[in-house]
């Protein structure tokens, strides 16, 4: 198992509480302008219209020389190599990018941004013209958020999601805590609300051919109606199979679920506690693991997955962000609840974080991320078949836990 880091990037500058926290936010539409092969569920599915827009939603934070930029995008996944392209474009504008975190919401009614949901098993579903457009919109959203930064304070809140919203189709366990970070300026005006909750946005099913962000569309709408500013939704440990508890696959049911998530986020925000004397810090670890999935290797070699890992190894990354006593871990795919709980417990014990954030599909999409024990279980045969290999889960957890040791 390869868990030794190839590269450890620690904060070069230690922010202090005496320096103001600067925060900005921005939105760009990323809806395809022409029919797209839809990702997830069955294939091929070619879109025949737009129900609601897809977005890139950016939240930029700086303190001293430390900068973290979150961008949530309404697509199924975004490969690390494409994140590198976004970083290059932002660096050309003079924007620091070591702390750039691009997270896909992993909705299942948007364009194929990975490649495996194309017109046939041997043809990619990726429209490279759309990918150029998507990257440009991510860059513009991140750049505007960075340019709009102003002095802010941050509050953190958490609430348990009510029954009937999410479920685990494999075992009766999932992360039922919804977490929020709420940023307001010195006048008390909302800059942004970050909502972190784990459930596949797949209320609409394989018979739907309309482009939609699924339930996050209602989270955006209702949280922004309540507070203003820019709402950023980032999924959590949604792997194997944490999904919506939908009674039917309709837009009405999508609204019910999205409304429940939004109302929980609103309550969590109203109860949120101000983070006193926040110090922003970001640490990143780049590491490699074997590409053990023969099907993935073949898809890479055939160009079906046009941008991503090479055929032999995966190079990816994890990050640990601290904002005072708030701890945020990022993972490069669909983390299952069990390793997610292990990370959550480690952040509580090692960092004193009461409600740790786990941001899934962050700066990569490597499929399901299982624990070593889960990889051997027949129950998770499908998840194992859609993972780069048994080593990736232990490597993700081990590298994040080591980062926790360096940030105490």
Secondary structure, 3 states (H helix, E strand, C coil): CCCCEEEEECCCCCCCCCCCCEEEEEEEECCCCCCCEECCCCCCCECCCECCCCEEEEEEEEECCEEEEEEEECCCCCCHHHHHHHHHHHHHCCCCCCCEEEEECCCCCCECCCCCCCCECCECCCCHHHHHHHHHHHHHHHHHHHHCCEEEEEEEEEEECCCCCEEECCCCCCCCEEEEEEEEECCCCEEEEEEEECCCCCCCCCCCCCECCCCHHHHHHHHHHHHCCEEEEEECCCECCEEECCCCCCHHHHHHHHHHHHHHHHHHHHCCEECCCCCEEEEEEEEEEECCCHHHHHHHHCCCCCCCCCCCEEEEEEEEEEECCEEEEECCCEEEHHHHHHHHHHHHHHHCCCCCEEECCECCCCEEECCHHHHCCHHHHHHHHCECCCHHHHHHHHHHHHHHHHCC
